Amino acid sequence: MRLLLAEDESALADWLVRALAQSGFQVDWVADGRLVRRALRATRYDALILDLGLPGLAGEEVLLSLREDEDPVPILILTARDTLAQRVATLKAGADDFLAKPFEVEELEARLQALIRRSKGREVSKFSCGRLAYDASTKRFELGHEVFTLTAREHALLRTLILAGGEPLSKRELLERVFTGDAEVHAQAVEVLIHRLRKRLLHTGTQIATLRGLGYVLEAVP
């Protein structure tokens, strides 16, 4: 799932991008309210995390503008302005949810999953590719009706690929999402994991394919 984060605190934004990436979210970040609409026009996002105290164009103005134009993107307000009046005002203006700072990333993830699920009108916690399935609520892989056991790194990489929904991911993107915060890891680590996973996936009906110039993608074997 792909998210747009509009937040002007660089330290918080960097932490959020990394933390959400570990749970399989792909996050793009803008630090100015004037850049939100441009980003939404260029890319299809599953949700927008919107801070109210943005420079350039305040979060409230961004929210009102998007809803006036009937932009359906789910919007979660993230702000330090935690008052009942502020909550009511933003929800009435068209926000789908509201989370006050400071917060736990687990709650943010749960709220994002819920609002994205509501917006799509279907369950989005389960993902599948061929006979392989991943349940985001239990964070468990299954092959058929059996648990598919993996090492922590294998699990993280395979989860990232299955959540991408058929979108190819480059070696650099996989490195950043699987080895978040580990600056000492080299791209070769991704190749090693891909090799191990390909062996694990033999005869499962699912494979990791290489698309030249684009990256790796998880696909069902014809």
Beta strands, then each sheet from edge to edge (+ up, - down):
strand 1: 2-6
strand 2: 26-30
strand 3: 47-51
strand 4: 75-79
strand 5: 97-100
strand 6: 126-129
strand 7: 132-135
strand 8: 140-143
strand 9: 146-147
strand 10: 206-211
strand 11: 215-220
sheet 1: 2+ 1+ 3+ 4+ 5+
sheet 2: 6+ 7- 8+ 9-
sheet 3: 10+ 11-
end
